[in-house]
């Protein structure tokens, strides 16, 4: 979950930086820049179409630097693989003192690893379009959704585990690693099932507005 929040915050920084650069570029070229006009460019809305079920929207997001997004994805991929691999390695080779929380944290690191392994593909997609075909579009979209769902469920399991550890602190706690493993298995199973609708809806298609292929949910019409 922290990985997704980090990516969103970096996106916001890239957008704001690109907007400031465009304002400075227009000013240095000798144009008088109206602040209200500049804000209207990035905050403009599409016209309302009363006779249609839904108004069309632009697929081009102003202020996004595709090369910057690709580099950001690759940097996050590298840091995530290194950090989460260390967590999985340490927990797997703990011979003594492994608690139920450690097992949940190991599976949480595995969920982050699953998400991070899809980032190089989305990095290439951000700059060159989707060039990996329909099968990888469905597979990687499913991995991404499953990692998000499993991360949420595992965080809930960790919260419940810490709750019982505090409430029943005076009682003798017996090790129930088998129960924790069953819970983790159920978490991954449910996460996989919840990601199936996205797998069935995502397809590789050609976007005329972008003049390149994209991995997107197929329209219902």
N, C-alpha and C positions, 0 to 999 in steps of 0.2 A: 504494500500500500504506500509506503514511503517513496518507493521508486516512481509510482504514477504521479504523486504529488510533486516530486522533483522535476519530472518532465513537463508538467503543466506550468510550474513557476518559470522554467527556462523558456518555454514558449512565450509567456507573457513578456519576459525581458527582451526577447528577440523582436517582438512586435513593436514595443515602445522604442527600442533602439533604432529600428528601421524607420519609424515615423519621424524621429528627430533628425536622422540623416537626410531624409527627403526634404524636410523643412529648411535645413541649412543649405542644401543644394540649390533649392529654388531661390533662396535669398542671395547667395553668392553669385548667381548668374544674372543678377540685375533686375529681377522681377520683384514687384511690390506684392508681398504675400498677405492676403487678408486672412486673419485668424478664423473668422466665421466660415469663410469658404473652405479653408483647409479642414476644419472639423466636419464640415458637411460631406467631404469626400469619404471620410472613414466612418461616418455615422449615418450615411444616407440609407434610406429604406426603399424597397422595391415598390412600384406602383401597385395599387389594389386592383385585382381583377374580379369584378363582381359576377361575371358570367361563367367562371371556372370554379372547379371544386377546390383548387388550391393554386396560389400564385407561384410562379416559377422563382427560383432563387439561384444566385450566381454560385458556381462551384469554385470560383477564384477568391481566395481570402487575401485582402489587401494587407500589405505590411509583412508578409511572411517571406523569409529568405530560405529557399529550398536547400541551398548549400549549408546554411547554418543549422537547419534542422537535421540534415544528414550527419553532420559532424557531432551534433549534440547526442543523437541516437547512438553513434559509435562510441563516444566517450562514456555514456551511461552503461552501455553494454559491457565495455571492458571493466569498469569499476564494479558493476553488479556481479559479473562472473567471478572476479577475484574474491570479493568479499563473501558472497554466499557459498562459494566453493570451500572457503576456509571454515565456515560454520558447519557445513555438512561433514567435512573431514574430521573436525575436532569431535563432534558429537558421535560419529560412527566409531571412532577409535577410543572412546571413553570406556575403559574396562570396569571402573567402579564409580559409584556415585551418580550414575545417570538417572535423572528424575523424569517425571512425566512432562514437565515443562520443557526440558531439553529435547524430548522427542517431538513435541509440538513445534518448537523453534526450528528443529531440523527440517520438518515438513514445510514450515513457512519459508525457509530458505530455498527449498526445492521449488516451491511455487514461484518465488522471485526469479529463480534460475530459468524456469520454464518461460516466464514472461520475457526475460532479458534475451533468451536465445532467438526470439522473434524480431528483436530490434534491428539487426543488420538488414533483414529483408525490408522492413518498413523504412529504413534509412535510404536504401536504393530506390524504393518506391517514391519517396518524397522528392527525389531529384530527377529520376529518369522515368518514373511511371512503373506500373506493375508489369514485370517481364518474366515472371516465374510460373505462369500458367494457372489454370483453374484449380488443380488439385492442391497446390501449395497455398493458394488463396483461402480455400476452405480449411485446410489443416492448420495453418498458422493462426487464422482467426479463431478457430476452436481452442487452440493452445492459449491464446491470449485471454479469451473469456474464462476458460477453466482456471487459469492462474489467478484471475481476479476473484472469482467465486471461492476458490479454495483458500485464498489469503484471508478473506472476510470470515469464513467459517472457522479457520484455525485461530484467528485472533479471538473469536468468541469462545473457543475451547480453552485457550490460555486464560481468559478472564474467569471462566467458570472454575478452572483448576486452581487458580490463585484464591478465588473466593472460598472454596472448600478447605484450602490449606490454612486460611486465616480463621475461619469459623470453627474448624475442628483441630485447632493447633494443640489442644491439650490431650487429644486422643492419639492412640498409637496408629500411625498410618502404615498400612501394608502396601508393599509394592504391587501394583497392578499394571505392569507394562503390557500385558496381553490385551487389557481393556483399552488402553491408550492406542494400541496398534489397530484395534477394531474400529475405534472412533475415527482415526486418521484414514483408514480404508473407506469408511462410509463417506467421509468428507470428500475424498477424491472421486468417489463414485457419483455422488450428488452433483459435484461441480462439473463432471463430464456430461451428465445428463442435461444440466441446465445450459451447457454450451452447444448442445445439438441444434437448437433452432438457428443459431447464428451460422453454424456450419452449413446448414441446408440453404440459408438465404444468401450467403456471400457467394459472389461469382466474379470472375475476371471478365471485364467488359471494356469496350472502347468508348471513351468520352470525347464527343465531338468538340465540346468547349475547350478542353485541354489539349486535344489532338494527341492523346496517348491513352494507353490502357490503364485501368484502375481496378482495384479490388474493392467491391462495394456490394451493398445489398441490392439484389435484383428487384426492379419495380414490380408492383402487383398487377399493373396493367400490361 
